[in-house]
Amino acid sequence: MAVAHGQRVLQAGDPLAAARAAMILLHGRGATAEDIMTIASEVQQPGWAYLAPQAAGNAWYPNPFTAPLESNEPYLSAALEMVSKLVERVESTVPVHRILLLGFSQGACLALEWSARNARRYGAVVGLSGGLIGPEGTPRDYEGGFDQTPVFLGCSDVDPYIPVQSVVETGHVLKRMGADVAVRFYPGMGHMVGVEELTTIKDLMASI
C-alpha cells in the first residue's frame, strides 16, 4: 500500500514497475478502496496493476454530482488533482494508452469528469452508474480530444441516484470529443455493478 498526496492508495495485481497495463479504480460515496477493489478481483488478469485511492471521509465531494459545481468545492478540485497525480505516477512506468480508468457511482462521476478535463488516448474509461459533474445546462466546453479511447457507460434504467438523462448526455459529450462510446442501461437493476458490466470490462482489458 502506498500513500499519494495524503491519499491512501490500495494496490493489487502486479507491482507497477513490472506491469504492462494498469487500472485505476475510484470508489463511490460511503465506500472504501477495499470495496472497489472487489471489481479488480473479479476481472484480474496477469500483467495488470490495480490501484484504488481512498477518499477522506469515504467521499470525494459532499453534494450530489448534479449540484452546482461550486457547492462541491474545494473538495472536487482536490479530488481531480489527486487523480492527476495518481495517473502521473502510473504513467511513469505504464504508457497512458494502457491505463484503464474506472469508477463506480461518485467515483464514476469523478473518473468521467477528470477524463473529460484531461482528454487523451487512454486504454479505456469506464463509468459505472455515473455521469459528468454539474447540473443540467453546465457548459461542456472541454479542451482536447479522446482519439478513439473506448468509453463504457453502464447504469440501471431506474437508478435512484443517477438520472438516465445525465448518462445519455455524458455519452454525447464524450463522443463529440472523439471517444468511442458505448452506453448501456440495465432494466430494473439496482445501484450496483452487474455481471454483464464485468464482462464488458474484461473485453476492454483484452483489447488493451
N, C-alpha and C positions, 0 to 999 in steps of 0.2 A: 504494500500500500504506500502511496506517495502523497505528499501534501503540496498542492499547487496554489500559490497566492491565497493562502488561508483556507482553501477548499481541500477537504479530504478527497482523494481520488482512489477508488477501489479498482484494482487491476486483476485481470484473469487471462487465461489463454497463454500465448507465447509472450516472452518478455519483449518489450517494444524494440529493443536493439536488434532482435533476431526476427521480428515479424515481417511478413510480406505484405500484410494488409492490417487495417485497424478499424475498430468500430468504437465510436464514442456514443454512450447511452445516457440520456438525460431523463431523470425520474419525474414523476408527477407530484402535484401538491399533496403534502401529508405523507409522502412515501420516502423511501431511502435508496441509496446507491445499491444496497443489497437487493431491494425489491426489483429494480430494473435489471439487475444482473441475472435474474431468472430467465429473461429473454435470451441473454447471451448463452446461458447453459442449454437452452432449447435449440439454438442454431449453431452451436460450437463447431468450428472447422479447424483443422491443423493450419498453422501458418498465420493465424489471426491473433492480434492482441485486442483485448476488450478493456475499455476504461470508462468508469462511471463516477463522475464527481458528485459530492454530497452537498446539497443546498443547506445553508444555515437555517435552522428552524424548520427544515424539511419543506421549504417553499422558495421558489426563485423570485417571486414578487407577490405582493399581498392581495391584490384585487383580481377579479376575473379578467381574462385576456381581451374581452370586448369592452373593458372600461377605458376611459380616456387615458392615453399614453402617460400623461404627466402624473396621473394618480398612482402609477406603479413605479415612479422614480423615488429615490435614486437606485432602487433595487434592480429594476430592469437593466439599466446601463451597466451595473456591476455584474449582473449575470451574463450579459452579452460579452463583456470584457473577459470574464472567466473562460467562456467558450473560445474566444480568440486566442487566449494564452495556451489553452489546452491543445487546440488544433496546431498552434505554432510548435508546441513541444512534440506532438506526434509527428508533425511534418519534418522534424529534424532527422527522422530515420525512415519514415514511410511516406512515399510520394502522395500528393494530395488526391490524385486520381484513383488511389487505392484506400481512401478513407471513406467510411460509411458513417454518416451522422444520423442518429436515430433518437427519437423522443416519444414518450407517451404522455398524453394529457397536457399538463402545464409544461412538461419537458418537450412535448411535440411542438407546442407554440413557440417555445424558446429556440428549438432547433430550426424551425421554419423561418422565423424572423431573422435569426443570425445568418442563415444561409442566403436569404434574400439580400441582406445588407452586405454580404461578403461573397457575392456570386462568382463562382469559378467552375471549372470542371472537376467535380468531386466524383468519388466512386459511386455514391448514391446518397440520397437524402430520404429518410423515412419519417413521416409524421403520422403517428397512430393516435387518433382521437384528438386532433388539434388543428389550428389554423393560424394565419398571420395575426400578429398582435395589434390591437386597436379597434375602436368602434367602427361600425359600417360607415363608409364615406371617408375613411382615413386615406390621404393621398398615398398611392403606392408607386412613387417615382424613384424606385431603387436604381442605382447605377450598376453597371456591369451585366454580364450575361452568364448563363449556365453551360453553354457549349454542349448541349445534349446530355447533361447529367440526368440519370434516371431519378425521378422523384415519385415516391409512392405515398398516397394519402388514403388511409383506411379508417373508417368510422362506422358506428351504428347509425341507422337512419332515425333512431329515437334517442340519441344520447342526451341526457338531461343537462349536460354542461356545454356541449358543442353544437351550435346551430348548423344544420345541413348547409345553409347558405354560406356560412363562413368557410367551410371546407371547399365548396364549389368555387367561390371567389378566389381562394388561395390557389387552387389549381389553375384558374385563368391567369392570375398574375405571374405565376412561375413559368407557365407555358409561354407567355408573352416575353419572358426573359430568356427563352431558349432552352428550357428544361424539357425533358421527355417525360411528361406527367401521366401517371395512371391514378385515377380516383375510384375508390370502391366503397359502396355503402352496404352494410350487412343488416338485413331486415331483422328488427327486434332484438339485436344483440345489446347487451348491457354496456356499461362504461368499462371496457376490458379489451384485452388483446385476444383475438380468435386464432384458431388453428390455421385457417386459410391465410391470415396475415403472416404467420410464422413461415409458411411455405413460400410466400412471396419474398420474404426477407432472405431465405435460403437461396432462392433463384437469383436475387440481386447479388448476393455474395459470390455465387458461382460465376456470374458474369464479370465480376471484378478480378 
